[in-house]
């Protein structure tokens, strides 16, 4: 039987984050659905509560230290001490290096890396007191390098280094930290990429699927399933790992 915990999922108003929130709720956990716009989270919260789960919509900028402190305190007060954290919030500002602006670089680093750092630092206060915790960070196959994504690739590689360090520091408190590196996942973000390069999304997905060994693109549920494992009671001896969920092997 799963012990009910309180989970926070960042960037959870849509896409991978929303599916992760739904999955953790179906696993029996109370879930804080956190995103920049609180009202955008309400649809996911309503779906969870309609299915008999407990959920809370929380609006916060994960790169803002004060906002993070306030958000996590609110979750603790309304849902209980958060001991599961999924750092999923992310943005893209793609461009080739010579066209990339400092603001493009800083914005991506702030949301991905600074956000994961601030959220992890705040939530570990509750995890260490409980003597149990799960941190799951969303990396990407882009961590291995991807043309036009110097900022995103660097941030996603940084998420892996952060994950391994958290695993080393927090393990003695019963807290594990792991990362998931998705390959191509059909979301609004990848639809925007297709639009930017002038391709219909269905055509884009078909083209991408041909390059993937399992011959299909990923869905948010594929990532949510992996998060569910890492967040489970049974994954307590798995920490500091990076799982590529990409339909085939990655280095």
C-alpha positions, -999 to +999 in steps of 0.1 A: +000+000+000+013+035-009+018+059+019+001+091+010+027+119+006+025+155-005+040+162-038+049+195-056+052+195-094+065+226-110+055+237-145+024+216-140-003+236-157+001+216-189+022+191-208+045+168-190+040+185-156+002+182-158+005+145-166+030+140-138+006+157-114-023+135-125-002+104-122+011+112-087-025+119-076-036+086-090-008+070-070-025+083-039-005+115-032-018+150-025-004+172-053+004+209-054+001+219-091+026+248-094+031+271-123+036+308-131-001+315-134-022+300-106-054+301-126-038+280-154-033+252-128-070+250-118-081+227-147-055+201-136-066+205-099-102+201-108-095+169-128-076+155-098-103+165-072-131+152-095-113+118-094-113+119-056-078+132-051-064+162-032-048+190-051-039+226-048-032+253-075-002+274-066+011+303-086+048+310-083+079+320-103+104+293-094+133+316-101+121+340-074+135+331-039+107+348-019+080+334-041+094+299-037+095+302+001+059+314+002+047+288-022+063+259-003+050+272+030+015+274+016+017+238+003+028+226+038+000+245+055-028+234+031-017+199+020+009+188+045+047+186+045+059+182+009+083+153+006+080+146-031+094+173-055+093+172-093+114+200-108+098+202-142+094+239-149+112+250-180+112+273-210+130+275-243+147+304-260+163+286-289+188+302-312+222+296-327+250+308-305+259+339-325+223+350-324+216+341-288+212+371-264+223+373-228+186+375-218+179+343-238+207+326-218+197+340-184+160+333-187+166+296-195+192+292-167+169+310-142+139+288-147+156+255-151+186+256-128+180+284-103+144+272-101+154+236-093+179+248-068+155+271-050+127+245-049+150+217-038+166+238-011+132+248+003+116+213+001+145+195+017+137+213+049+106+192+051+121+160+037+150+159+061+127+164+091+104+136+078+134+114+072+120+106+037+120+123+004+120+121-034+134+147-057+129+141-095+146+166-118+136+168-155+167+169-177+166+162-215+184+143-242+195+179-252+219+176-223+241+157-247+241+187-270+216+200-295+221+226-323+204+259-315+200+251-278+233+261-261+213+276-232+188+247-229+215+220-233+237+236-207+208+239-183+197+203-188+232+191-183+234+212-152+202+195-139+221+162-140+250+175-120+226+191-095+208+157-092+239+138-084+250+163-058+217+163-041+218+125-040+252+127-022+242+153+003+207+142+011+209+104+010+217+101+048+183+117+055+164+092+035+161+114+005+168+102-030+174+125-061+171+113-096+168+128-131+147+119-161+160+129-196+131+128-220+136+125-257+110+139-281+077+143-263+046+155-280+037+187-260+028+223-266+065+231-264+075+207-292+044+219-312+059+254-309+092+241-323+074+227-353+056+260-358+088+279-356+105+258-384+073+260-405+061+224-403+027+210-394+030+193-360+017+159-373+044+160-400+070+170-375+061+141-352+061+116-381+096+128-391+109+126-356+094+091-351+114+078-380+146+086-361+135+068-329+141+031-325+106+023-312+092+042-341+070+066-322+073+099-304+069+100-266+039+111-247+037+129-214+024+097-198+057+080-207+075+105-185+049+104-157+053+067-155+090+071-149+084+098-123+060+075-105+087+049-101+113+073-088+088+088-063+077+054-050+085+037-017+102+009-036+128+032-053+145+040-021+178+024-032+179+042-065+196+076-063+218+099-083+206+083-116+197+097-150+171+078-169+168+085-206+132+081-216+137+085-253+126+054-272+161+041-276+196+043-261+214+075-254+250+079-242 
